[in-house]
Amino acid sequence: MAESRGSLLAKSVQKHAGRAKEKLLQNLGKVDKTLDDIFDEHLQNFNRQQLAANRLQKEFSNYLRAVRNVQVASKSLLEAIGDTYESSWSGHDNLYVQTQSVDSLWQDFYHKLTDQVCIPLNTYQSQFPEMKKKIDKRGRKLVDYDSQRHSFQALQLNMAKKRDETKIARGKEQLEEAKRTYEMLNSELHDELPALYDSRILFLVTNLQTLFNAEQNFHNEASKVFGTLENIVDKLATDSQRSSYSVKRTNGTASISRTTPSSFVNNISTTPTKINPIRASTDNLPPGVLYRVKSTYKYNREDVDELSFDVGEIIQVIEYDDPEEQEEGWLMGIKESNGEKGMFPANFTRPL
């Protein structure tokens, strides 16, 4: 057994040495080399295709990890939002349901990318290492063939004077065996390499269609969920404005919410009939205008005798036409933007 292993090792070393010598002689131009321009073109296409496949697999693996990381980050963020969104606020239960559905969408998206895109891509890419082994083997057998061809040519020259038919027959047999082995591999690769190269189009079409379809479906469904979440928050804003900042008037008197903005408290009195315009300029005002204010909050009127305004609008404060209509915390004014006149809550503005 030991002799057999030693014999195999010796033959392997001899083959490697023979190939190395043959390549060196070819590179030095001492001997010719079998050329195959068509195969060389197939080989160039294969190398480009393999490089593209390796890059695609690498970048998609990076993308898949990024999707998983975003999924985890999204879940953590939405959980924090859910914990912050108080149970007494409008839409609390729906918000919880919608945030849970976001995580489900991420999970489905990740699994589709893994099963329907990543696995086929890995299968496609796995063809190249095996094909590369076959190409390398073909290269070794080509060197062996060239080496046997050169050896037989040298044998024929040496036998010109004293011909040894036995050596010639043996050399010819070795040459034909080397040629058959090389041509068999070469013929197979001449069929397999173009077929593999042509397969790239169908693979890319199928793989990319699956990828883009998964992306589209995920973003469409996610867009619907986030649209619902936006509506929930918009309703909270509306409800909060009505319950916390709006002023309710009953029986000719006004009642200010306990969450009255501090800007009014800091700047003017809560009684319109005894206004002390601290920090409000009274210079160069039109006749009848006490001072001017700028809205700091949006207000939607609840009665026809009130003013509606957005944040940042300028209002000229004037006296009430009928002193009996004066209400605590309310001012009479005219919007400079359109000349509308009406009552408005003072704590929604600040003096200029």
C-alpha positions as CSV (number, residue, x, y, z in Angstrom):
1,M,0.0,0.0,0.0
2,A,2.9,2.3,0.9
3,E,4.6,1.6,-2.4
4,S,1.3,2.3,-4.3
5,R,1.0,5.7,-2.6
6,G,4.6,6.4,-3.2
7,S,4.2,5.5,-6.9
8,L,1.2,7.8,-7.2
9,L,3.0,10.6,-5.6
10,A,6.0,10.2,-7.9
11,K,3.7,10.2,-10.9
12,S,2.0,13.4,-9.7
13,V,5.3,15.1,-9.1
14,Q,6.5,14.1,-12.5
15,K,3.3,15.4,-14.1
16,H,3.6,18.8,-12.4
17,A,7.2,19.1,-13.3
18,G,6.4,18.2,-16.9
19,R,3.6,20.8,-17.2
20,A,5.8,23.4,-15.6
21,K,8.6,22.8,-18.1
22,E,6.1,22.8,-21.0
23,K,4.6,26.1,-19.9
24,L,8.1,27.7,-19.5
25,L,9.2,26.6,-22.9
26,Q,5.9,28.0,-24.4
27,N,6.3,31.3,-22.6
28,L,9.9,31.5,-23.9
29,G,8.8,30.7,-27.4
30,K,10.9,27.6,-27.6
31,V,7.9,25.4,-28.5
32,D,4.5,26.2,-30.1
33,K,1.1,26.1,-28.3
34,T,-2.2,24.8,-29.4
35,L,-4.5,27.8,-30.0
36,D,-8.3,28.0,-29.9
37,D,-9.7,31.5,-30.5
38,I,-13.3,30.4,-30.2
39,F,-12.6,28.8,-26.8
40,D,-10.7,32.0,-25.7
41,E,-13.8,34.0,-26.5
42,H,-16.0,31.7,-24.5
43,L,-13.6,31.9,-21.6
44,Q,-13.6,35.7,-21.7
45,N,-17.5,35.7,-21.6
46,F,-17.4,33.2,-18.7
47,N,-15.0,35.3,-16.7
48,R,-17.2,38.4,-17.1
49,Q,-20.3,36.5,-16.3
50,Q,-18.7,35.0,-13.2
51,L,-17.4,38.4,-12.0
52,A,-20.9,39.9,-12.4
53,A,-22.6,37.0,-10.6
54,N,-20.2,37.2,-7.7
55,R,-20.7,40.9,-7.3
56,L,-24.5,40.5,-7.6
57,Q,-24.5,37.8,-4.9
58,K,-22.3,39.9,-2.6
59,E,-24.3,43.1,-3.0
60,F,-27.6,41.3,-2.6
61,S,-26.4,39.6,0.6
62,N,-25.4,43.1,1.9
63,Y,-28.8,44.4,0.9
64,L,-30.6,41.5,2.6
65,R,-28.7,42.2,5.9
66,A,-29.6,45.8,5.6
67,V,-33.3,44.9,5.2
68,R,-33.1,42.8,8.3
69,N,-31.4,45.7,10.2
70,V,-34.0,48.2,9.1
71,Q,-36.8,45.7,10.1
72,V,-35.3,45.5,13.6
73,A,-34.8,49.3,13.8
74,S,-38.4,49.9,12.5
75,K,-39.8,47.5,15.1
76,S,-37.9,49.2,17.9
77,L,-39.0,52.7,16.7
78,L,-42.7,51.8,16.4
79,E,-42.6,50.1,19.8
80,A,-41.3,53.3,21.3
81,I,-44.0,55.3,19.5
82,G,-46.6,52.9,20.8
83,D,-45.3,53.2,24.4
84,T,-45.3,57.0,24.1
85,Y,-48.8,57.2,22.5
86,E,-51.0,57.3,25.6
87,S,-54.0,55.0,25.9
88,S,-56.5,57.8,26.4
89,W,-55.5,59.4,23.1
90,S,-57.7,58.9,20.0
91,G,-56.7,56.1,17.7
92,H,-54.5,54.3,20.4
93,D,-55.8,50.8,19.6
94,N,-55.7,51.3,15.9
95,L,-52.1,52.7,16.1
96,Y,-51.1,49.5,17.9
97,V,-52.7,47.3,15.2
98,Q,-51.1,49.3,12.4
99,T,-47.6,49.3,13.9
100,Q,-47.8,45.5,14.3
101,S,-48.8,45.2,10.6
102,V,-45.7,47.1,9.6
103,D,-43.5,44.5,11.3
104,S,-45.4,41.8,9.5
105,L,-44.8,43.5,6.2
106,W,-41.1,43.7,6.9
107,Q,-41.1,40.0,7.9
108,D,-42.9,38.9,4.7
109,F,-40.7,41.1,2.5
110,Y,-37.5,39.6,4.1
111,H,-38.7,36.0,3.6
112,K,-39.7,36.7,-0.1
113,L,-36.3,38.2,-0.8
114,T,-34.6,35.2,0.9
115,D,-36.6,32.4,-0.7
116,Q,-37.5,33.8,-4.1
117,V,-34.4,35.9,-4.9
118,C,-31.5,34.9,-2.8
119,I,-31.7,31.1,-3.1
120,P,-32.1,31.2,-6.9
121,L,-29.2,33.7,-7.1
122,N,-27.0,31.3,-5.0
123,T,-27.9,28.4,-7.2
124,Y,-27.0,30.4,-10.3
125,Q,-23.7,31.5,-8.8
126,S,-22.8,28.0,-7.7
127,Q,-22.4,26.9,-11.3
128,F,-19.3,29.0,-11.8
129,P,-16.8,27.2,-9.3
130,E,-17.7,23.9,-10.8
131,M,-17.3,25.2,-14.3
132,K,-14.0,26.8,-13.4
133,K,-12.7,23.4,-12.2
134,K,-13.5,21.9,-15.6
135,I,-11.9,24.8,-17.4
136,D,-8.7,24.4,-15.3
137,K,-8.7,20.7,-16.0
138,R,-9.0,21.3,-19.7
139,G,-6.0,23.7,-19.4
140,R,-3.9,21.0,-17.7
141,K,-4.9,18.4,-20.3
142,L,-4.0,20.9,-23.1
143,V,-0.5,21.3,-21.6
144,D,-0.2,17.5,-21.4
145,Y,-1.3,17.2,-25.0
146,D,1.2,19.8,-26.2
147,S,3.9,18.2,-24.1
148,Q,3.2,14.7,-25.6
149,R,3.1,16.2,-29.1
150,H,6.5,17.8,-28.7
151,S,7.9,14.7,-27.1
152,F,6.7,12.6,-30.1
153,Q,8.1,15.1,-32.5
154,A,11.5,14.9,-30.8
155,L,11.3,11.1,-30.8
156,Q,10.7,11.1,-34.5
157,L,13.7,13.3,-35.1
158,N,15.9,11.1,-32.9
159,M,14.8,8.0,-34.7
160,A,15.6,9.4,-38.1
161,K,18.9,7.4,-38.2
162,K,18.0,4.4,-36.1
163,R,14.3,3.7,-36.0
164,D,12.8,2.0,-33.0
165,E,9.3,1.0,-33.9
166,T,8.4,0.1,-30.4
167,K,9.3,3.5,-29.0
168,I,7.5,5.2,-31.9
169,A,4.4,3.2,-31.3
170,R,4.4,3.8,-27.6
171,G,4.9,7.6,-28.1
172,K,2.1,7.7,-30.7
173,E,-0.2,5.9,-28.3
174,Q,0.6,8.3,-25.5
175,L,0.0,11.3,-27.9
176,E,-3.3,9.9,-29.1
177,E,-4.5,9.3,-25.5
178,A,-3.5,12.8,-24.4
179,K,-5.3,14.2,-27.5
180,R,-8.5,12.3,-26.8
181,T,-8.6,13.4,-23.2
182,Y,-8.1,17.1,-24.1
183,E,-10.5,17.1,-27.1
184,M,-13.2,15.4,-25.0
185,L,-13.1,18.2,-22.3
186,N,-12.6,20.8,-25.0
187,S,-15.7,19.7,-26.9
188,E,-17.8,19.6,-23.7
189,L,-16.8,23.2,-22.8
190,H,-17.4,24.4,-26.3
191,D,-21.1,23.4,-25.7
192,E,-21.4,24.2,-22.0
193,L,-19.8,27.6,-21.8
194,P,-22.0,29.3,-24.5
195,A,-25.1,27.7,-22.9
196,L,-24.2,29.0,-19.5
197,Y,-23.5,32.5,-20.9
198,D,-26.9,32.6,-22.7
199,S,-28.6,31.5,-19.5
200,R,-27.7,34.8,-17.8
201,I,-30.6,36.7,-19.6
202,L,-33.4,34.4,-18.5
203,F,-32.0,34.2,-15.0
204,L,-31.7,38.0,-14.7
205,V,-35.2,38.5,-16.1
206,T,-36.8,36.0,-13.7
207,N,-34.7,37.1,-10.7
208,L,-35.2,40.8,-11.2
209,Q,-38.9,40.6,-11.9
210,T,-39.3,38.7,-8.6
211,L,-37.1,41.3,-6.7
212,F,-38.8,44.3,-8.1
213,N,-42.3,42.8,-7.7
214,A,-41.5,42.1,-4.0
215,E,-40.2,45.7,-3.6
216,Q,-43.3,47.2,-5.2
217,N,-45.8,45.1,-3.2
218,F,-44.0,45.9,0.1
219,H,-43.8,49.6,-0.5
220,N,-47.4,49.8,-1.7
221,E,-48.7,48.0,1.4
222,A,-46.4,49.9,3.7
223,S,-47.6,53.2,2.2
224,K,-51.2,52.3,3.0
225,V,-50.3,51.5,6.6
226,F,-48.3,54.7,7.1
227,G,-51.1,56.6,5.5
228,T,-53.4,55.2,8.2
229,L,-50.9,56.1,10.9
230,E,-50.7,59.6,9.5
231,N,-54.5,59.9,9.7
232,I,-54.4,58.7,13.3
233,V,-51.9,61.4,14.3
234,D,-53.8,64.1,12.3
235,K,-57.0,63.2,14.2
236,L,-55.1,63.4,17.5
237,A,-53.9,66.9,16.5
238,T,-57.5,68.0,15.7
239,D,-58.9,66.5,18.8
240,S,-56.1,68.0,20.9
241,Q,-56.7,71.4,19.4
242,R,-60.4,71.3,20.1
243,S,-60.2,70.0,23.6
244,S,-57.0,71.7,24.9
245,Y,-56.8,75.0,23.1
246,S,-60.2,76.0,21.8
247,V,-62.3,78.4,23.9
248,K,-65.9,77.5,24.6
249,R,-68.4,80.3,25.1
250,T,-71.7,79.9,26.9
251,N,-74.4,82.3,28.0
252,G,-72.5,85.4,26.9
253,T,-69.4,84.5,28.9
254,A,-66.1,82.8,28.0
255,S,-64.3,79.8,29.6
256,I,-60.6,79.4,28.9
257,S,-59.1,75.9,28.9
258,R,-56.7,75.1,31.7
259,T,-54.0,74.5,29.2
260,T,-54.0,78.2,28.2
261,P,-50.9,79.1,26.2
262,S,-48.4,81.0,28.3
263,S,-47.8,83.7,25.6
264,F,-51.1,85.4,26.5
265,V,-50.4,85.3,30.3
266,N,-47.0,86.8,29.8
267,N,-47.9,89.6,27.5
268,I,-51.4,90.9,28.1
269,S,-54.2,91.0,30.6
270,T,-57.1,88.4,30.4
271,T,-59.7,91.2,30.4
272,P,-60.1,93.0,27.0
273,T,-61.7,96.0,28.6
274,K,-58.5,96.7,30.6
275,I,-55.8,95.9,28.1
276,N,-52.3,96.8,29.1
277,P,-50.4,96.5,25.8
278,I,-47.0,95.6,27.3
279,R,-44.4,94.9,24.5
280,A,-47.0,96.0,21.9
281,S,-46.1,98.9,19.7
282,T,-48.7,101.6,19.2
283,D,-46.7,103.7,16.8
284,N,-48.0,104.5,13.3
285,L,-51.3,102.6,13.8
286,P,-54.4,103.3,11.7
287,P,-57.2,105.2,13.4
288,G,-59.2,103.0,15.8
289,V,-56.5,100.3,16.1
290,L,-55.3,99.8,19.6
291,Y,-52.3,97.6,18.7
292,R,-51.4,94.7,16.4
293,V,-51.0,91.0,17.3
294,K,-49.6,88.0,15.6
295,S,-51.2,84.5,15.8
296,T,-49.1,81.9,17.5
297,Y,-51.6,79.1,17.1
298,K,-54.2,78.1,14.5
299,Y,-57.8,78.8,15.4
300,N,-61.0,77.7,13.7
301,R,-64.0,79.8,14.5
302,E,-67.0,78.1,16.2
303,D,-69.5,81.0,15.7
304,V,-70.1,83.4,12.8
305,D,-68.9,86.4,14.9
306,E,-65.5,84.9,15.4
307,L,-62.3,85.0,13.3
308,S,-60.5,82.0,11.9
309,F,-56.7,82.3,11.3
310,D,-53.6,80.3,10.7
311,V,-50.3,80.6,12.6
312,G,-48.4,83.8,11.7
313,E,-51.3,86.0,10.6
314,I,-51.4,89.7,11.7
315,I,-54.6,91.0,13.4
316,Q,-55.4,94.6,14.3
317,V,-57.0,94.8,17.7
318,I,-59.9,97.3,18.0
319,E,-62.5,98.2,20.5
320,Y,-65.8,96.3,20.7
321,D,-68.7,98.1,18.9
322,D,-70.9,97.3,21.9
323,P,-69.1,97.3,25.3
324,E,-71.8,94.9,26.6
325,E,-70.5,92.3,24.2
326,Q,-67.0,92.3,25.6
327,E,-66.0,88.9,27.0
328,E,-63.2,87.9,29.3
329,G,-60.1,86.5,27.4
330,W,-61.5,87.6,24.0
331,L,-60.4,90.5,21.7
332,M,-62.0,92.1,18.7
333,G,-59.9,92.4,15.6
334,I,-59.5,92.8,11.9
335,K,-57.3,90.4,9.9
336,E,-54.8,92.4,7.8
337,S,-54.8,89.7,5.1
338,N,-58.4,90.1,4.0
339,G,-60.1,92.6,6.3
340,E,-62.3,90.1,8.1
341,K,-63.6,91.3,11.4
342,G,-64.5,89.3,14.5
343,M,-63.7,88.0,18.0
344,F,-60.8,85.8,18.7
345,P,-59.1,84.2,21.8
346,A,-56.3,86.5,23.0
347,N,-54.2,83.5,24.2
348,F,-53.8,82.4,20.6
349,T,-51.8,85.5,19.7
350,R,-48.9,87.7,20.9
351,P,-48.6,91.5,20.7
352,L,-46.3,93.1,18.1
